Amino acid sequence: MTNSQRQSYLRQLNASSPIKPWPFGMPCSAAPEVVVVGISPGNTPRKEDKGFVTLNKSGKPPTFGKPHGGFSYRDPKHYWAKVCSLCCHFVRRSDSKMSDDGCIALSSHLNLGTGQAGEASVEDADRATTRWVSTLLNKFFQPRLIVCFGLNQILKARFDDWNCRDGLQVDWRKPKAEHLFDSYHFRLWEAISAKGKRIGVLMWPNHPSRHPFGGDENGLEWKRSLTEANLFLAANNF
């Protein structure tokens, strides 16, 4: 893309958002290979946390060719550190020598809601935001892989919102494959975007801040989950 084409694309992205200029807690690349989808920004950090607001740069659009500052925040539950390790792990499936910054420059994080609830529930998935996220993934972002955190029951309940007319069509009731992880499961779907891109949609066994993923990004269970997810994807031709 030329610089003018990039600017035009960024304006389209910004204009598509139901919240102007860009939602809090959603640092993004404009052309991601890996997209993480969560429920909401959570109850830590608060919007009043100036360190997070500065890093997140909530009012700015997604970046081209450089990591978004929002991925740099180090929260007490190690959520963002785990997100970064996951994104780097999966981006390196196509380029094992890519730097951390290079990987994050190809990563995005989206949420289905904009509230700051401590416990995720169906009510936290805002209808307009869910439709927007699904549409972004279908018509704009075109990632190779989408990873959903703790959203299995929520996306079943928000089935019609996600599968809106312009959204990325996913039958949340019928995964392509499943893989047991402790007492949980990885679940995998195959989706085809509006531009004909084949996209893997991976449901993570549980939210990174919950059992069995205690501790930081160096925890044994977290590292094992990355390895097993990689093998699961490869076994299903992703």
C-alpha positions in Angstrom: 0.0 0.0 0.0 1.1 3.6 -0.6 1.0 6.0 2.3 -2.2 7.6 0.9 -3.8 4.2 0.6 -2.9 3.4 4.2 -4.3 6.7 5.4 -7.5 6.0 3.5 -7.8 2.5 5.0 -7.2 3.8 8.5 -10.0 6.4 8.0 -12.3 3.6 7.0 -11.3 1.6 10.1 -11.9 4.5 12.3 -15.3 5.3 10.7 -16.4 1.7 11.1 -16.1 1.8 14.9 -19.3 2.3 17.0 -17.2 4.2 19.5 -15.2 7.2 18.2 -12.4 7.6 17.7 -11.4 4.0 18.8 -12.5 1.8 21.8 -10.6 1.6 25.0 -8.6 -1.5 25.6 -8.3 -2.6 21.9 -4.8 -2.1 20.6 -4.6 -3.2 17.0 -2.5 -3.6 13.9 -4.3 -2.5 10.8 -3.2 -5.7 9.0 -2.9 -8.4 11.7 -2.0 -12.1 11.2 -3.2 -13.0 14.7 -6.2 -11.5 16.4 -7.2 -12.1 20.1 -10.8 -11.6 21.0 -11.8 -11.1 24.7 -15.0 -10.0 26.4 -14.1 -6.5 27.8 -11.2 -4.4 29.1 -11.8 -6.0 32.5 -11.7 -4.3 35.9 -8.0 -3.8 36.0 -6.6 -1.5 34.9 -9.2 1.2 35.4 -9.6 3.9 32.7 -8.2 6.3 35.3 -4.9 4.4 35.2 -2.9 7.0 33.3 -0.1 4.5 32.6 -2.5 2.2 30.7 -4.3 5.0 28.9 -0.9 6.4 27.7 0.2 3.1 26.4 -3.1 2.1 25.0 -3.5 5.3 23.1 -7.2 4.6 22.9 -8.0 7.5 20.7 -5.6 6.5 18.0 -6.4 4.0 15.1 -4.6 0.8 14.5 -0.9 0.9 13.5 0.9 0.0 10.3 4.3 -1.7 10.5 4.9 -1.0 14.2 3.6 -2.5 17.5 0.7 -0.7 19.2 1.6 0.7 22.6 -1.4 -0.9 24.3 0.4 -4.3 24.2 3.1 -2.9 26.5 1.0 -2.6 29.6 2.1 -4.9 32.5 -1.1 -5.5 34.6 -1.0 -7.4 37.9 -2.7 -10.5 36.5 -0.1 -10.7 33.6 -2.9 -10.7 31.1 -1.1 -8.6 28.5 2.2 -10.4 28.9 0.3 -13.7 28.1 -1.4 -12.1 25.1 1.9 -10.9 23.8 3.5 -14.3 24.2 0.6 -16.0 22.5 0.7 -13.5 19.5 4.5 -13.9 19.2 4.2 -17.7 19.3 1.6 -17.9 16.5 3.0 -15.2 14.3 6.3 -17.1 14.4 4.7 -20.1 12.9 5.2 -18.4 9.5 8.5 -16.7 10.4 10.5 -18.3 13.2 13.1 -15.5 13.3 10.7 -12.5 13.6 11.4 -10.2 16.5 8.9 -9.6 19.3 8.2 -6.1 18.0 7.7 -7.5 14.5 5.2 -10.1 15.9 3.2 -7.5 17.9 3.1 -5.2 14.8 1.1 -8.1 13.2 -1.2 -8.6 16.2 -4.5 -7.2 17.3 -6.7 -7.4 20.4 -10.5 -6.8 20.2 -13.3 -7.1 22.8 -17.0 -7.8 22.4 -17.9 -5.2 25.0 -16.5 -1.9 26.3 -17.5 -2.1 30.0 -15.1 -3.1 32.8 -16.8 -6.0 34.5 -14.7 -8.2 36.7 -16.6 -11.4 35.7 -17.4 -12.1 32.1 -21.1 -12.7 31.2 -23.3 -12.6 28.2 -24.5 -9.1 29.2 -20.9 -7.9 28.9 -20.9 -8.7 25.1 -22.5 -5.5 23.7 -24.6 -6.2 20.6 -23.3 -3.3 18.5 -19.6 -4.0 19.5 -20.0 -7.8 18.8 -21.3 -7.1 15.3 -18.6 -4.6 14.6 -15.8 -7.0 15.7 -17.2 -9.7 13.5 -17.5 -7.4 10.6 -13.9 -6.1 11.1 -12.7 -9.7 10.9 -14.7 -10.5 7.9 -14.2 -7.4 5.7 -11.1 -5.6 7.0 -8.5 -7.4 9.1 -8.3 -10.8 7.3 -6.1 -12.6 9.9 -4.7 -16.1 9.6 -5.8 -16.9 13.1 -8.4 -15.7 15.6 -8.0 -16.7 19.2 -11.1 -16.3 21.5 -10.6 -16.2 25.3 -13.3 -17.7 27.5 -16.1 -17.0 25.0 -17.6 -20.4 24.2 -20.9 -20.0 26.0 -21.1 -16.2 25.3 -20.7 -16.6 21.6 -23.3 -19.3 21.5 -25.7 -16.9 23.2 -24.6 -14.0 20.9 -24.8 -16.2 17.8 -27.0 -13.9 15.8 -25.0 -10.8 16.6 -21.7 -12.4 15.6 -23.3 -13.9 12.5 -24.9 -10.7 11.3 -25.1 -9.9 7.6 -21.6 -8.5 7.3 -20.0 -10.6 10.0 -17.6 -13.5 9.8 -19.8 -16.5 9.7 -19.0 -19.1 12.4 -21.3 -21.9 13.6 -20.4 -21.7 17.3 -22.5 -24.7 18.1 -20.5 -27.0 15.8 -16.7 -26.8 16.0 -14.6 -28.5 13.3 -12.4 -30.2 15.9 -11.8 -30.4 19.7 -8.7 -31.2 21.7 -8.7 -32.0 25.5 -6.5 -29.8 27.7 -6.7 -30.8 31.3 -10.4 -30.7 32.1 -11.0 -28.1 29.4 -11.0 -28.1 25.6 -9.5 -26.3 22.6 -12.1 -25.9 19.9 -11.5 -25.0 16.3 -13.6 -23.6 13.5 -12.8 -22.8 9.9 -14.2 -19.5 8.5 -14.0 -17.9 5.1 -13.9 -14.1 5.0 -15.7 -11.8 2.6 -12.5 -11.7 0.5 -12.2 -15.5 0.4 -9.5 -15.8 3.1 -9.4 -19.1 5.1 -9.3 -18.2 8.8 -8.7 -20.5 11.7 -10.9 -19.6 14.8 -9.5 -21.1 18.0 -11.4 -21.1 21.3 -8.9 -21.2 24.2 -9.5 -23.6 27.0 -10.1 -20.8 29.5 -9.4 -17.2 30.1 -5.6 -16.6 30.6 -6.2 -15.2 34.1 -8.1 -18.3 35.3 -7.3 -21.9 36.1 -5.2 -23.6 34.9 -3.2 -20.5 33.8 -2.1 -19.0 37.1 1.0 -16.9 37.3 2.8 -15.1 34.5 3.6 -15.9 30.8 6.4 -18.2 31.9 4.0 -20.6 33.8 4.3 -24.2 32.8 0.6 -24.6 32.0 0.6 -21.5 29.9 3.6 -22.6 27.9 2.2 -26.1 27.5 -1.1 -24.6 26.2 0.8 -22.7 23.4 2.7 -25.9 22.4 -0.5 -28.0 22.4 -2.5 -25.4 20.5 0.2 -25.3 17.8 0.1 -29.1 17.4 -3.7 -29.0 17.3 -3.8 -26.4 14.6 -1.2 -28.2 12.5 -3.1 -31.5 12.8 -6.1 -29.7 11.3 -4.1 -28.0 8.5 -3.9 -24.5 10.0 
